[in-house]
Amino acid sequence: MTKKILIVDDDPDITKFLDVLFRHNGYETCIAVDGKEAMEVYSKENPDLITLDLEMPEEWGPKFFRKISKAKGFDTPVIVISGLSGRKFSIPKACAFFAKPFDAAEVLKKVREIFLE
């Protein structure tokens, strides 16, 4: 079964890059441009992993994470990809933190570790 990754970021260059990176490596993707849209996409798509930017219009990543993590049975792994300093403190339960600009190979390596591939 193919794993699905929800990409949450307001930068179209980042979302396009991650979309291509993940799809070319056998994953399905879905995209949201902020935390508000991410709630809807998460509910509809039921992803296996979330990559999450922190600073976005409408609703920031940490607010989205707080809301989603309160859902019954929430256990979806989260990788934070952000240019903000202090990103390691924003979502303590995240599986990994990457600074923008990030190394695509390192992100992919972490995704494979999370999926135990």
Biopython code that builds the backbone (N, CA, C, O; Angstrom):
import numpy as np
from Bio.PDB.StructureBuilder import StructureBuilder

atoms = [
    (1, "MET", "N", (0.841, -1.189, 0.000)),
    (1, "MET", "CA", (0.000, 0.000, 0.000)),
    (1, "MET", "C", (0.884, 1.250, 0.000)),
    (1, "MET", "O", (1.810, 1.355, 0.804)),
    (2, "THR", "N", (0.604, 2.177, -0.884)),
    (2, "THR", "CA", (1.374, 3.398, -1.009)),
    (2, "THR", "C", (1.087, 4.341, 0.157)),
    (2, "THR", "O", (-0.070, 4.551, 0.521)),
    (3, "LYS", "N", (2.128, 4.900, 0.732)),
    (3, "LYS", "CA", (1.994, 5.861, 1.831)),
    (3, "LYS", "C", (1.675, 7.236, 1.264)),
    (3, "LYS", "O", (2.147, 7.612, 0.191)),
    (4, "LYS", "N", (0.856, 7.982, 2.016)),
    (4, "LYS", "CA", (0.444, 9.323, 1.587)),
    (4, "LYS", "C", (1.016, 10.368, 2.533)),
    (4, "LYS", "O", (0.963, 10.218, 3.754)),
    (5, "ILE", "N", (1.568, 11.434, 1.944)),
    (5, "ILE", "CA", (2.173, 12.515, 2.703)),
    (5, "ILE", "C", (1.415, 13.815, 2.458)),
    (5, "ILE", "O", (1.217, 14.222, 1.314)),
    (6, "LEU", "N", (0.994, 14.459, 3.541)),
    (6, "LEU", "CA", (0.357, 15.774, 3.466)),
    (6, "LEU", "C", (1.449, 16.830, 3.596)),
    (6, "LEU", "O", (2.165, 16.874, 4.596)),
    (7, "ILE", "N", (1.569, 17.675, 2.583)),
    (7, "ILE", "CA", (2.537, 18.769, 2.566)),
    (7, "ILE", "C", (1.787, 20.044, 2.928)),
    (7, "ILE", "O", (0.868, 20.449, 2.216)),
    (8, "VAL", "N", (2.177, 20.682, 4.043)),
    (8, "VAL", "CA", (1.526, 21.918, 4.481)),
    (8, "VAL", "C", (2.556, 23.036, 4.436)),
    (8, "VAL", "O", (3.463, 23.096, 5.266)),
    (9, "ASP", "N", (2.404, 23.921, 3.455)),
    (9, "ASP", "CA", (3.349, 25.034, 3.278)),
    (9, "ASP", "C", (2.707, 26.062, 2.357)),
    (9, "ASP", "O", (2.011, 25.700, 1.408)),
    (10, "ASP", "N", (2.939, 27.336, 2.633)),
    (10, "ASP", "CA", (2.355, 28.392, 1.803)),
    (10, "ASP", "C", (3.250, 28.785, 0.635)),
    (10, "ASP", "O", (2.830, 29.566, -0.219)),
    (11, "ASP", "N", (4.465, 28.267, 0.576)),
    (11, "ASP", "CA", (5.391, 28.598, -0.507)),
    (11, "ASP", "C", (5.191, 27.607, -1.657)),
    (11, "ASP", "O", (5.491, 26.423, -1.504)),
    (12, "PRO", "N", (4.686, 28.075, -2.811)),
    (12, "PRO", "CA", (4.418, 27.159, -3.922)),
    (12, "PRO", "C", (5.662, 26.458, -4.448)),
    (12, "PRO", "O", (5.566, 25.340, -4.953)),
    (13, "ASP", "N", (6.832, 27.093, -4.341)),
    (13, "ASP", "CA", (8.058, 26.432, -4.780)),
    (13, "ASP", "C", (8.395, 25.241, -3.876)),
    (13, "ASP", "O", (8.834, 24.196, -4.355)),
    (14, "ILE", "N", (8.192, 25.404, -2.591)),
    (14, "ILE", "CA", (8.458, 24.316, -1.639)),
    (14, "ILE", "C", (7.462, 23.179, -1.847)),
    (14, "ILE", "O", (7.852, 22.013, -1.903)),
    (15, "THR", "N", (6.180, 23.514, -1.962)),
    (15, "THR", "CA", (5.183, 22.445, -2.125)),
    (15, "THR", "C", (5.403, 21.684, -3.427)),
    (15, "THR", "O", (5.271, 20.461, -3.462)),
    (16, "LYS", "N", (5.736, 22.397, -4.488)),
    (16, "LYS", "CA", (5.984, 21.726, -5.768)),
    (16, "LYS", "C", (7.218, 20.831, -5.671)),
    (16, "LYS", "O", (7.204, 19.698, -6.152)),
    (17, "PHE", "N", (8.286, 21.340, -5.047)),
    (17, "PHE", "CA", (9.508, 20.560, -4.899)),
    (17, "PHE", "C", (9.252, 19.289, -4.084)),
    (17, "PHE", "O", (9.639, 18.197, -4.500)),
    (18, "LEU", "N", (8.604, 19.428, -2.933)),
    (18, "LEU", "CA", (8.318, 18.264, -2.095)),
    (18, "LEU", "C", (7.373, 17.293, -2.791)),
    (18, "LEU", "O", (7.540, 16.077, -2.692)),
    (19, "ASP", "N", (6.385, 17.827, -3.490)),
    (19, "ASP", "CA", (5.447, 16.983, -4.224)),
    (19, "ASP", "C", (6.198, 16.108, -5.230)),
    (19, "ASP", "O", (5.981, 14.897, -5.290)),
    (20, "VAL", "N", (7.077, 16.723, -6.014)),
    (20, "VAL", "CA", (7.849, 15.975, -7.012)),
    (20, "VAL", "C", (8.793, 14.987, -6.327)),
    (20, "VAL", "O", (8.892, 13.832, -6.743)),
    (21, "LEU", "N", (9.476, 15.430, -5.291)),
    (21, "LEU", "CA", (10.407, 14.567, -4.561)),
    (21, "LEU", "C", (9.702, 13.315, -4.040)),
    (21, "LEU", "O", (10.177, 12.197, -4.241)),
    (22, "PHE", "N", (8.585, 13.506, -3.383)),
    (22, "PHE", "CA", (7.876, 12.362, -2.791)),
    (22, "PHE", "C", (7.257, 11.470, -3.860)),
    (22, "PHE", "O", (7.361, 10.247, -3.773)),
    (23, "ARG", "N", (6.623, 12.053, -4.854)),
    (23, "ARG", "CA", (5.996, 11.248, -5.916)),
    (23, "ARG", "C", (7.031, 10.434, -6.696)),
    (23, "ARG", "O", (6.779, 9.279, -7.041)),
    (24, "HIS", "N", (8.180, 11.025, -6.970)),
    (24, "HIS", "CA", (9.230, 10.303, -7.703)),
    (24, "HIS", "C", (9.843, 9.187, -6.874)),
    (24, "HIS", "O", (10.568, 8.342, -7.401)),
    (25, "ASN", "N", (9.555, 9.182, -5.585)),
    (25, "ASN", "CA", (10.058, 8.133, -4.706)),
    (25, "ASN", "C", (8.955, 7.203, -4.225)),
    (25, "ASN", "O", (9.114, 6.495, -3.230)),
    (26, "GLY", "N", (7.827, 7.212, -4.947)),
    (26, "GLY", "CA", (6.781, 6.230, -4.711)),
    (26, "GLY", "C", (5.704, 6.580, -3.707)),
    (26, "GLY", "O", (4.917, 5.713, -3.327)),
    (27, "TYR", "N", (5.647, 7.818, -3.270)),
    (27, "TYR", "CA", (4.629, 8.229, -2.301)),
    (27, "TYR", "C", (3.515, 9.006, -2.985)),
    (27, "TYR", "O", (3.731, 9.638, -4.019)),
    (28, "GLU", "N", (2.328, 8.957, -2.406)),
    (28, "GLU", "CA", (1.229, 9.834, -2.821)),
    (28, "GLU", "C", (1.354, 11.113, -2.011)),
    (28, "GLU", "O", (1.927, 11.108, -0.921)),
    (29, "THR", "N", (0.821, 12.204, -2.538)),
    (29, "THR", "CA", (0.856, 13.459, -1.799)),
    (29, "THR", "C", (-0.491, 14.171, -1.858)),
    (29, "THR", "O", (-1.314, 13.931, -2.742)),
    (30, "CYS", "N", (-0.679, 15.042, -0.895)),
    (30, "CYS", "CA", (-1.777, 15.999, -0.909)),
    (30, "CYS", "C", (-1.197, 17.278, -0.305)),
    (30, "CYS", "O", (-0.250, 17.225, 0.480)),
    (31, "ILE", "N", (-1.764, 18.415, -0.669)),
    (31, "ILE", "CA", (-1.155, 19.698, -0.319)),
    (31, "ILE", "C", (-2.187, 20.627, 0.307)),
    (31, "ILE", "O", (-3.351, 20.661, -0.094)),
    (32, "ALA", "N", (-1.715, 21.394, 1.321)),
    (32, "ALA", "CA", (-2.508, 22.462, 1.921)),
    (32, "ALA", "C", (-1.607, 23.681, 2.068)),
    (32, "ALA", "O", (-0.420, 23.547, 2.366)),
    (33, "VAL", "N", (-2.171, 24.876, 1.858)),
    (33, "VAL", "CA", (-1.361, 26.098, 1.881)),
    (33, "VAL", "C", (-1.302, 26.777, 3.248)),
    (33, "VAL", "O", (-0.548, 27.734, 3.427)),
    (34, "ASP", "N", (-2.075, 26.304, 4.198)),
    (34, "ASP", "CA", (-2.004, 26.821, 5.568)),
    (34, "ASP", "C", (-2.694, 25.840, 6.507)),
    (34, "ASP", "O", (-3.277, 24.846, 6.072)),
    (35, "GLY", "N", (-2.619, 26.133, 7.796)),
    (35, "GLY", "CA", (-3.182, 25.232, 8.790)),
    (35, "GLY", "C", (-4.681, 25.049, 8.684)),
    (35, "GLY", "O", (-5.196, 23.968, 8.970)),
    (36, "LYS", "N", (-5.379, 26.078, 8.280)),
    (36, "LYS", "CA", (-6.832, 25.988, 8.142)),
    (36, "LYS", "C", (-7.207, 24.987, 7.049)),
    (36, "LYS", "O", (-8.036, 24.104, 7.266)),
    (37, "GLU", "N", (-6.595, 25.129, 5.882)),
    (37, "GLU", "CA", (-6.855, 24.196, 4.788)),
    (37, "GLU", "C", (-6.345, 22.798, 5.141)),
    (37, "GLU", "O", (-6.929, 21.795, 4.732)),
    (38, "ALA", "N", (-5.258, 22.742, 5.897)),
    (38, "ALA", "CA", (-4.674, 21.452, 6.275)),
    (38, "ALA", "C", (-5.652, 20.606, 7.089)),
    (38, "ALA", "O", (-5.661, 19.382, 6.967)),
    (39, "MET", "N", (-6.468, 21.245, 7.911)),
    (39, "MET", "CA", (-7.473, 20.498, 8.689)),
    (39, "MET", "C", (-8.436, 19.778, 7.754)),
    (39, "MET", "O", (-8.751, 18.606, 7.958)),
    (40, "GLU", "N", (-8.896, 20.479, 6.741)),
    (40, "GLU", "CA", (-9.835, 19.894, 5.781)),
    (40, "GLU", "C", (-9.181, 18.768, 4.979)),
    (40, "GLU", "O", (-9.764, 17.699, 4.800)),
    (41, "VAL", "N", (-7.958, 19.026, 4.497)),
    (41, "VAL", "CA", (-7.260, 18.029, 3.696)),
    (41, "VAL", "C", (-6.933, 16.804, 4.543)),
    (41, "VAL", "O", (-7.067, 15.671, 4.081)),
    (42, "TYR", "N", (-6.505, 17.030, 5.780)),
    (42, "TYR", "CA", (-6.181, 15.911, 6.671)),
    (42, "TYR", "C", (-7.406, 15.019, 6.878)),
    (42, "TYR", "O", (-7.311, 13.795, 6.787)),
    (43, "SER", "N", (-8.535, 15.627, 7.151)),
    (43, "SER", "CA", (-9.767, 14.857, 7.383)),
    (43, "SER", "C", (-10.184, 14.067, 6.149)),
    (43, "SER", "O", (-10.643, 12.930, 6.255)),
    (44, "LYS", "N", (-10.024, 14.667, 4.997)),
    (44, "LYS", "CA", (-10.441, 14.035, 3.744)),
    (44, "LYS", "C", (-9.458, 12.961, 3.279)),
    (44, "LYS", "O", (-9.880, 11.899, 2.822)),
    (45, "GLU", "N", (-8.168, 13.220, 3.389)),
    (45, "GLU", "CA", (-7.137, 12.364, 2.799)),
    (45, "GLU", "C", (-6.537, 11.321, 3.746)),
    (45, "GLU", "O", (-5.996, 10.314, 3.289)),
    (46, "ASN", "N", (-6.626, 11.552, 5.061)),
    (46, "ASN", "CA", (-6.072, 10.632, 6.049)),
    (46, "ASN", "C", (-4.618, 10.242, 5.730)),
    (46, "ASN", "O", (-4.335, 9.067, 5.498)),
    (47, "PRO", "N", (-3.694, 11.220, 5.716)),
    (47, "PRO", "CA", (-2.308, 10.937, 5.341)),
    (47, "PRO", "C", (-1.570, 10.110, 6.394)),
    (47, "PRO", "O", (-1.970, 10.043, 7.556)),
    (48, "ASP", "N", (-0.488, 9.489, 5.951)),
    (48, "ASP", "CA", (0.350, 8.687, 6.837)),
    (48, "ASP", "C", (1.459, 9.506, 7.481)),
    (48, "ASP", "O", (2.080, 9.065, 8.448)),
    (49, "LEU", "N", (1.711, 10.709, 6.942)),
    (49, "LEU", "CA", (2.773, 11.594, 7.420)),
    (49, "LEU", "C", (2.417, 13.018, 7.023)),
    (49, "LEU", "O", (1.749, 13.243, 6.014)),
    (50, "ILE", "N", (2.873, 13.987, 7.834)),
    (50, "ILE", "CA", (2.652, 15.403, 7.539)),
    (50, "ILE", "C", (3.999, 16.111, 7.548)),
    (50, "ILE", "O", (4.773, 15.963, 8.493)),
    (51, "THR", "N", (4.288, 16.894, 6.481)),
    (51, "THR", "CA", (5.396, 17.848, 6.534)),
    (51, "THR", "C", (4.746, 19.196, 6.788)),
    (51, "THR", "O", (3.780, 19.562, 6.118)),
    (52, "LEU", "N", (5.274, 19.934, 7.757)),
    (52, "LEU", "CA", (4.576, 21.118, 8.241)),
    (52, "LEU", "C", (5.493, 22.328, 8.349)),
    (52, "LEU", "O", (6.509, 22.303, 9.045)),
    (53, "ASP", "N", (5.111, 23.384, 7.647)),
    (53, "ASP", "CA", (5.752, 24.684, 7.802)),
    (53, "ASP", "C", (5.152, 25.315, 9.057)),
    (53, "ASP", "O", (4.050, 24.954, 9.468)),
    (54, "LEU", "N", (5.869, 26.250, 9.661)),
    (54, "LEU", "CA", (5.362, 26.877, 10.879)),
    (54, "LEU", "C", (4.668, 28.197, 10.619)),
    (54, "LEU", "O", (3.598, 28.454, 11.171)),
    (55, "GLU", "N", (5.264, 29.040, 9.785)),
    (55, "GLU", "CA", (4.738, 30.385, 9.555)),
    (55, "GLU", "C", (4.000, 30.436, 8.225)),
    (55, "GLU", "O", (4.602, 30.344, 7.155)),
    (56, "MET", "N", (2.665, 30.588, 8.317)),
    (56, "MET", "CA", (1.820, 30.628, 7.122)),
    (56, "MET", "C", (0.680, 31.607, 7.358)),
    (56, "MET", "O", (0.362, 31.922, 8.505)),
    (57, "PRO", "N", (0.056, 32.096, 6.272)),
    (57, "PRO", "CA", (-1.116, 32.962, 6.445)),
    (57, "PRO", "C", (-2.292, 32.153, 6.988)),
    (57, "PRO", "O", (-2.249, 30.923, 7.018)),
    (58, "GLU", "N", (-3.307, 32.832, 7.402)),
    (58, "GLU", "CA", (-4.527, 32.209, 7.933)),
    (58, "GLU", "C", (-4.284, 31.501, 9.252)),
    (58, "GLU", "O", (-4.751, 31.952, 10.298)),
    (59, "GLU", "N", (-3.560, 30.402, 9.209)),
    (59, "GLU", "CA", (-3.337, 29.640, 10.442)),
    (59, "GLU", "C", (-1.938, 29.033, 10.427)),
    (59, "GLU", "O", (-1.574, 28.312, 9.498)),
    (60, "TRP", "N", (-1.176, 29.323, 11.443)),
    (60, "TRP", "CA", (0.192, 28.825, 11.547)),
    (60, "TRP", "C", (0.223, 27.326, 11.824)),
    (60, "TRP", "O", (-0.757, 26.742, 12.287)),
    (61, "GLY", "N", (1.362, 26.725, 11.531)),
    (61, "GLY", "CA", (1.559, 25.301, 11.749)),
    (61, "GLY", "C", (1.334, 24.845, 13.185)),
    (61, "GLY", "O", (0.657, 23.838, 13.393)),
    (62, "PRO", "N", (1.879, 25.548, 14.195)),
    (62, "PRO", "CA", (1.673, 25.101, 15.569)),
    (62, "PRO", "C", (0.198, 25.068, 15.986)),
    (62, "PRO", "O", (-0.220, 24.174, 16.721)),
    (63, "LYS", "N", (-0.581, 26.035, 15.518)),
    (63, "LYS", "CA", (-2.008, 26.039, 15.849)),
    (63, "LYS", "C", (-2.705, 24.844, 15.211)),
    (63, "LYS", "O", (-3.517, 24.176, 15.851)),
    (64, "PHE", "N", (-2.385, 24.578, 13.944)),
    (64, "PHE", "CA", (-2.926, 23.396, 13.268)),
    (64, "PHE", "C", (-2.549, 22.133, 14.042)),
    (64, "PHE", "O", (-3.396, 21.269, 14.270)),
    (65, "PHE", "N", (-1.285, 22.024, 14.443)),
    (65, "PHE", "CA", (-0.848, 20.830, 15.156)),
    (65, "PHE", "C", (-1.589, 20.663, 16.483)),
    (65, "PHE", "O", (-2.003, 19.556, 16.828)),
    (66, "ARG", "N", (-1.757, 21.753, 17.223)),
    (66, "ARG", "CA", (-2.487, 21.667, 18.499)),
    (66, "ARG", "C", (-3.903, 21.151, 18.272)),
    (66, "ARG", "O", (-4.387, 20.297, 19.015)),
    (67, "LYS", "N", (-4.559, 21.672, 17.249)),
    (67, "LYS", "CA", (-5.934, 21.241, 16.964)),
    (67, "LYS", "C", (-5.983, 19.773, 16.530)),
    (67, "LYS", "O", (-6.809, 19.004, 17.022)),
    (68, "ILE", "N", (-5.114, 19.399, 15.626)),
    (68, "ILE", "CA", (-5.152, 18.046, 15.074)),
    (68, "ILE", "C", (-4.729, 17.014, 16.112)),
    (68, "ILE", "O", (-5.252, 15.899, 16.121)),
    (69, "SER", "N", (-3.797, 17.366, 16.979)),
    (69, "SER", "CA", (-3.296, 16.406, 17.959)),
    (69, "SER", "C", (-4.315, 16.100, 19.052)),
    (69, "SER", "O", (-4.160, 15.128, 19.793)),
    (70, "LYS", "N", (-5.343, 16.915, 19.154)),
    (70, "LYS", "CA", (-6.404, 16.654, 20.133)),
    (70, "LYS", "C", (-7.436, 15.657, 19.617)),
    (70, "LYS", "O", (-8.275, 15.177, 20.379)),
    (71, "ALA", "N", (-7.375, 15.349, 18.336)),
    (71, "ALA", "CA", (-8.327, 14.403, 17.747)),
    (71, "ALA", "C", (-8.095, 13.008, 18.325)),
    (71, "ALA", "O", (-6.957, 12.604, 18.561)),
    (72, "LYS", "N", (-9.151, 12.304, 18.541)),
    (72, "LYS", "CA", (-9.070, 10.958, 19.109)),
    (72, "LYS", "C", (-8.242, 10.055, 18.198)),
    (72, "LYS", "O", (-8.500, 9.963, 16.998)),
    (73, "GLY", "N", (-7.260, 9.401, 18.771)),
    (73, "GLY", "CA", (-6.444, 8.457, 18.027)),
    (73, "GLY", "C", (-5.397, 9.076, 17.121)),
    (73, "GLY", "O", (-4.808, 8.373, 16.299)),
    (74, "PHE", "N", (-5.145, 10.382, 17.246)),
    (74, "PHE", "CA", (-4.148, 11.027, 16.379)),
    (74, "PHE", "C", (-2.772, 10.464, 16.671)),
    (74, "PHE", "O", (-2.297, 10.518, 17.805)),
    (75, "ASP", "N", (-2.132, 9.923, 15.646)),
    (75, "ASP", "CA", (-0.762, 9.411, 15.806)),
    (75, "ASP", "C", (0.050, 9.592, 14.522)),
    (75, "ASP", "O", (1.045, 8.898, 14.313)),
    (76, "THR", "N", (-0.368, 10.510, 13.674)),
    (76, "THR", "CA", (0.313, 10.762, 12.405)),
    (76, "THR", "C", (1.650, 11.456, 12.671)),
    (76, "THR", "O", (1.682, 12.497, 13.326)),
    (77, "PRO", "N", (2.745, 10.895, 12.174)),
    (77, "PRO", "CA", (4.042, 11.544, 12.365)),
    (77, "PRO", "C", (4.111, 12.885, 11.638)),
    (77, "PRO", "O", (3.505, 13.068, 10.582)),
    (78, "VAL", "N", (4.863, 13.821, 12.226)),
    (78, "VAL", "CA", (5.008, 15.167, 11.668)),
    (78, "VAL", "C", (6.491, 15.491, 11.528)),
    (78, "VAL", "O", (7.283, 15.264, 12.443)),
    (79, "ILE", "N", (6.851, 16.029, 10.361)),
    (79, "ILE", "CA", (8.190, 16.562, 10.115)),
    (79, "ILE", "C", (8.028, 18.065, 9.911)),
    (79, "ILE", "O", (7.293, 18.495, 9.021)),
    (80, "VAL", "N", (8.706, 18.863, 10.725)),
    (80, "VAL", "CA", (8.660, 20.313, 10.598)),
    (80, "VAL", "C", (9.733, 20.754, 9.610)),
    (80, "VAL", "O", (10.902, 20.390, 9.741)),
    (81, "ILE", "N", (9.317, 21.550, 8.611)),
    (81, "ILE", "CA", (10.248, 22.143, 7.648)),
    (81, "ILE", "C", (9.960, 23.645, 7.652)),
    (81, "ILE", "O", (8.941, 24.090, 7.125)),
    (82, "SER", "N", (10.867, 24.420, 8.252)),
    (82, "SER", "CA", (10.590, 25.835, 8.438)),
    (82, "SER", "C", (11.864, 26.662, 8.456)),
    (82, "SER", "O", (12.943, 26.169, 8.783)),
    (83, "GLY", "N", (11.716, 27.910, 8.104)),
    (83, "GLY", "CA", (12.823, 28.848, 8.173)),
    (83, "GLY", "C", (12.892, 29.576, 9.499)),
    (83, "GLY", "O", (13.834, 30.332, 9.736)),
    (84, "LEU", "N", (11.920, 29.366, 10.364)),
    (84, "LEU", "CA", (11.906, 30.053, 11.654)),
    (84, "LEU", "C", (12.949, 29.471, 12.597)),
    (84, "LEU", "O", (13.156, 28.259, 12.649)),
    (85, "SER", "N", (13.593, 30.352, 13.335)),
    (85, "SER", "CA", (14.489, 29.856, 14.379)),
    (85, "SER", "C", (13.608, 29.359, 15.531)),
    (85, "SER", "O", (12.459, 29.781, 15.658)),
    (86, "GLY", "N", (14.124, 28.497, 16.336)),
    (86, "GLY", "CA", (13.344, 27.947, 17.437)),
    (86, "GLY", "C", (12.348, 26.897, 17.004)),
    (86, "GLY", "O", (11.466, 26.524, 17.778)),
    (87, "ARG", "N", (12.474, 26.411, 15.771)),
    (87, "ARG", "CA", (11.494, 25.448, 15.250)),
    (87, "ARG", "C", (11.451, 24.173, 16.082)),
    (87, "ARG", "O", (10.419, 23.504, 16.130)),
    (88, "LYS", "N", (12.567, 23.824, 16.746)),
    (88, "LYS", "CA", (12.596, 22.598, 17.544)),
    (88, "LYS", "C", (11.707, 22.708, 18.777)),
    (88, "LYS", "O", (11.333, 21.695, 19.368)),
    (89, "PHE", "N", (11.370, 23.923, 19.164)),
    (89, "PHE", "CA", (10.534, 24.119, 20.342)),
    (89, "PHE", "C", (9.066, 24.287, 19.993)),
    (89, "PHE", "O", (8.212, 24.269, 20.879)),
    (90, "SER", "N", (8.767, 24.449, 18.726)),
    (90, "SER", "CA", (7.403, 24.753, 18.293)),
    (90, "SER", "C", (6.472, 23.558, 18.398)),
    (90, "SER", "O", (5.326, 23.696, 18.825)),
    (91, "ILE", "N", (6.957, 22.393, 18.014)),
    (91, "ILE", "CA", (6.145, 21.174, 18.033)),
    (91, "ILE", "C", (7.020, 20.064, 18.619)),
    (91, "ILE", "O", (7.648, 19.308, 17.879)),
    (92, "PRO", "N", (7.059, 19.971, 19.943)),
    (92, "PRO", "CA", (7.964, 19.022, 20.593)),
    (92, "PRO", "C", (7.777, 17.566, 20.165)),
    (92, "PRO", "O", (8.726, 16.785, 20.239)),
    (93, "LYS", "N", (6.604, 17.191, 19.730)),
    (93, "LYS", "CA", (6.345, 15.799, 19.355)),
    (93, "LYS", "C", (6.705, 15.488, 17.906)),
    (93, "LYS", "O", (6.487, 14.368, 17.444)),
    (94, "ALA", "N", (7.255, 16.465, 17.183)),
    (94, "ALA", "CA", (7.628, 16.225, 15.784)),
    (94, "ALA", "C", (8.753, 15.193, 15.711)),
    (94, "ALA", "O", (9.596, 15.105, 16.603)),
    (95, "CYS", "N", (8.745, 14.420, 14.636)),
    (95, "CYS", "CA", (9.763, 13.377, 14.422)),
    (95, "CYS", "C", (11.092, 13.950, 13.962)),
    (95, "CYS", "O", (12.144, 13.355, 14.193)),
    (96, "ALA", "N", (11.044, 15.108, 13.310)),
    (96, "ALA", "CA", (12.262, 15.724, 12.784)),
    (96, "ALA", "C", (12.009, 17.197, 12.500)),
    (96, "ALA", "O", (10.869, 17.638, 12.354)),
    (97, "PHE", "N", (13.107, 17.941, 12.427)),
    (97, "PHE", "CA", (13.062, 19.368, 12.137)),
    (97, "PHE", "C", (14.110, 19.675, 11.079)),
    (97, "PHE", "O", (15.277, 19.309, 11.222)),
    (98, "PHE", "N", (13.684, 20.354, 10.013)),
    (98, "PHE", "CA", (14.606, 20.752, 8.954)),
    (98, "PHE", "C", (14.470, 22.245, 8.719)),
    (98, "PHE", "O", (13.363, 22.781, 8.667)),
    (99, "ALA", "N", (15.617, 22.914, 8.576)),
    (99, "ALA", "CA", (15.630, 24.342, 8.286)),
    (99, "ALA", "C", (15.558, 24.545, 6.783)),
    (99, "ALA", "O", (16.140, 23.778, 6.015)),
    (100, "LYS", "N", (14.842, 25.581, 6.368)),
    (100, "LYS", "CA", (14.842, 25.976, 4.964)),
    (100, "LYS", "C", (16.059, 26.853, 4.725)),
    (100, "LYS", "O", (16.317, 27.733, 5.546)),
    (101, "PRO", "N", (16.801, 26.676, 3.687)),
    (101, "PRO", "CA", (16.665, 25.623, 2.683)),
    (101, "PRO", "C", (17.116, 24.286, 3.260)),
    (101, "PRO", "O", (18.034, 24.240, 4.079)),
    (102, "PHE", "N", (16.485, 23.217, 2.843)),
    (102, "PHE", "CA", (16.748, 21.900, 3.405)),
    (102, "PHE", "C", (17.407, 20.992, 2.375)),
    (102, "PHE", "O", (17.370, 21.257, 1.173)),
    (103, "ASP", "N", (18.004, 19.930, 2.866)),
    (103, "ASP", "CA", (18.643, 18.932, 2.022)),
    (103, "ASP", "C", (17.594, 17.869, 1.681)),
    (103, "ASP", "O", (17.127, 17.151, 2.566)),
    (104, "ALA", "N", (17.230, 17.769, 0.422)),
    (104, "ALA", "CA", (16.181, 16.843, -0.013)),
    (104, "ALA", "C", (16.504, 15.404, 0.363)),
    (104, "ALA", "O", (15.613, 14.654, 0.762)),
    (105, "ALA", "N", (17.761, 15.013, 0.242)),
    (105, "ALA", "CA", (18.155, 13.645, 0.567)),
    (105, "ALA", "C", (17.942, 13.352, 2.044)),
    (105, "ALA", "O", (17.540, 12.246, 2.407)),
    (106, "GLU", "N", (18.208, 14.334, 2.899)),
    (106, "GLU", "CA", (18.016, 14.140, 4.340)),
    (106, "GLU", "C", (16.525, 14.024, 4.688)),
    (106, "GLU", "O", (16.145, 13.204, 5.523)),
    (107, "VAL", "N", (15.694, 14.835, 4.054)),
    (107, "VAL", "CA", (14.250, 14.746, 4.284)),
    (107, "VAL", "C", (13.746, 13.378, 3.840)),
    (107, "VAL", "O", (12.992, 12.731, 4.568)),
    (108, "LEU", "N", (14.145, 12.941, 2.677)),
    (108, "LEU", "CA", (13.725, 11.642, 2.155)),
    (108, "LEU", "C", (14.212, 10.502, 3.054)),
    (108, "LEU", "O", (13.484, 9.538, 3.294)),
    (109, "LYS", "N", (15.419, 10.616, 3.536)),
    (109, "LYS", "CA", (15.963, 9.615, 4.460)),
    (109, "LYS", "C", (15.104, 9.517, 5.715)),
    (109, "LYS", "O", (14.812, 8.418, 6.186)),
    (110, "LYS", "N", (14.703, 10.654, 6.253)),
    (110, "LYS", "CA", (13.868, 10.664, 7.467)),
    (110, "LYS", "C", (12.497, 10.073, 7.191)),
    (110, "LYS", "O", (11.962, 9.337, 8.020)),
    (111, "VAL", "N", (11.919, 10.388, 6.032)),
    (111, "VAL", "CA", (10.615, 9.822, 5.662)),
    (111, "VAL", "C", (10.720, 8.306, 5.617)),
    (111, "VAL", "O", (9.854, 7.604, 6.140)),
    (112, "ARG", "N", (11.765, 7.806, 5.002)),
    (112, "ARG", "CA", (11.949, 6.338, 4.917)),
    (112, "ARG", "C", (12.137, 5.726, 6.297)),
    (112, "ARG", "O", (11.639, 4.631, 6.555)),
    (113, "GLU", "N", (12.845, 6.409, 7.187)),
    (113, "GLU", "CA", (13.008, 5.918, 8.563)),
    (113, "GLU", "C", (11.660, 5.841, 9.269)),
    (113, "GLU", "O", (11.361, 4.858, 9.947)),
    (114, "ILE", "N", (10.860, 6.868, 9.108)),
    (114, "ILE", "CA", (9.547, 6.905, 9.753)),
    (114, "ILE", "C", (8.669, 5.765, 9.245)),
    (114, "ILE", "O", (7.950, 5.132, 10.019)),
    (115, "PHE", "N", (8.732, 5.511, 7.955)),
    (115, "PHE", "CA", (7.926, 4.433, 7.365)),
    (115, "PHE", "C", (8.608, 3.069, 7.480)),
    (115, "PHE", "O", (8.091, 2.069, 6.982)),
    (116, "LEU", "N", (9.761, 3.031, 8.134)),
    (116, "LEU", "CA", (10.506, 1.784, 8.340)),
    (116, "LEU", "C", (10.814, 1.073, 7.032)),
    (116, "LEU", "O", (10.640, -0.139, 6.910)),
    (117, "GLU", "N", (11.272, 1.844, 6.060)),
    (117, "GLU", "CA", (11.601, 1.270, 4.746)),
    (117, "GLU", "C", (13.089, 0.987, 4.651)),
    (117, "GLU", "O", (13.561, 0.503, 3.622)),
]
sb = StructureBuilder()
sb.init_structure("model")
sb.init_model(0)
sb.init_chain("A")
sb.init_seg("    ")
for serial, (resi, resn, name, xyz) in enumerate(atoms, 1):
    if name == "N":
        sb.init_residue(resn, " ", resi, " ")
    sb.init_atom(name, np.array(xyz, "f"), 0.0, 1.0, " ", f" {name:<3s}", serial, name[0])
structure = sb.get_structure()
